[in-house]
Amino acid sequence: MLTKDKGTLQKGGNLLVLAMAAGAVIHGGAIVVIDGGYSNKATTKTGLKFAGIAEEAVDNSVGANGDKTVEVRRERLFFAKNSVGDAIAQADLFNQCYLEDDETVAKTNGGNTRSLAGRIMGVESNGIWVEGELA
């Protein structure tokens, strides 16, 4: 319990530096997830946690867990490709959507094979606006 003022460390939560998984290659603009405590590009897999969008490309293809880091932007809408096989429509506005890969979101969890991306906030002819489900 505090008995006097202190200078608590603070930083903005919308740009994070995350340790990368061994063997990961993340391209700038990619949807980034946390898998087993380390960041990687999104893929069709359960148990992933949406982290944000990569600010730049980072290659940790020959590195171990945590050898490299990636800057990830969060707390804003992001624009993603719409799945071809599990497309999102205007009627799906404000529903949840799911990760298909590092640039694509899908309408459903694919029979429990996909992790949650976030909420559908806009549907356009060339893609989907998503409010990421923050881990």
HELIX and SHEET records of a PDB file:
HELIX    1   1 GLN A   90  ASP A   92  5                                   3    
SHEET    1   A 5 LEU A  15  ALA A  19  0                                        
SHEET    2   A 5 THR A  69  ARG A  73 -1                                        
SHEET    3   A 5 LYS A  49  ALA A  54 -1                                        
SHEET    4   A 5 ILE A  31  ASP A  35 -1                                        
SHEET    5   A 5 TYR A  38  LYS A  41 -1                                        
SHEET    1   B 2 VAL A  25  ILE A  26  0                                        
SHEET    2   B 2 VAL A  58  ASP A  59 -1                                        
SHEET    1   C 6 LEU A  77  ASN A  82  0                                        
SHEET    2   C 6 THR A 104  ALA A 106  1                                        
SHEET    3   C 6 GLN A  96  LEU A  99 -1                                        
SHEET    4   C 6 LEU A 116  GLU A 124 -1                                        
SHEET    5   C 6 GLY A 127  GLY A 132 -1                                        
SHEET    6   C 6 LEU A  77  ASN A  82 -1                                        
END                                                                             
